[in-house]
């Protein structure tokens, strides 16, 4: 399997896992993760919008990514 095909399969696996774990988090945590990891917005911008500290945004992203890694295993790394 070439690298592009592997990346495509990895992305598909992540896309299937995200809805499975979404219910594990508060709405603000999920929004902070999504806006940071997917939309690539700054923590300061997200924090101001969600009434959180930038550190809380970083922690939210880390918690969701950790849970995602648990769900998809080592393929995520």
N, C-alpha and C positions, 0 to 999 in steps of 0.2 A: 504494500500500500504506500503510495507516495505521500509526501508531506501535505499537499493541498487536499487530498482526499481525507487524510486523517484529521486535518483541521475542520473540514466540513462535517465529518461525523461527530467530532467533539462538540461543535457548535449545536448540532441537532440534539445531542444528548443533554446539553445544558438547557436548551429551549424546552425540552420535555420535562426537565427537573424543576425549573423555576415555578410553574404553577403548583407543583406538589408541595413545595416548601413555603409558598407565600402565606398560607394560613397560619404558619408558625410565628408570625411577627405582627406587631402593632402596625397600624397604617402609616404612622410617621416614620417608623424604622424602615419599612419597605420603601417609602417614598425617598428617604434619605439615601438608601442603598441604590435605588434605581436611577435617581438623578445624578449620583456620583459615579457609579460604575458604568451605566449604560449611556446616559446622556452626557457624561463627562463634564458636568458643571462643577464649579469650585465649591469647596466645603463652606466657605464664608457666605457665598451666595445662597446655597441651600439652607444653611443655618438661619440666615435672616428671614427667608421665606417661611420656614417651618417653625420658627421661634425656638430654635435649638442652639447649642453652642457648636462651633466647628468641630470640637473634640467629640461631641455626641454624634455628629455626622460620620466621622472616621470610625467610631466604635460600631455604629449601625452597619456600615459597609462591611466591616470585619466580621461581625456576627453573622450576617447573611452569607457572606462568602464561605465562612467556616461551615455553616449548615449545608451549603451547596456542595462543598467538598465531601462532606459526610454522605450526602445523597448519591453522588456520582462516583465516589471513590477516587482512586489515584489517577483516573483519566483526566480529571480536572487540572491536575498539577502539571 
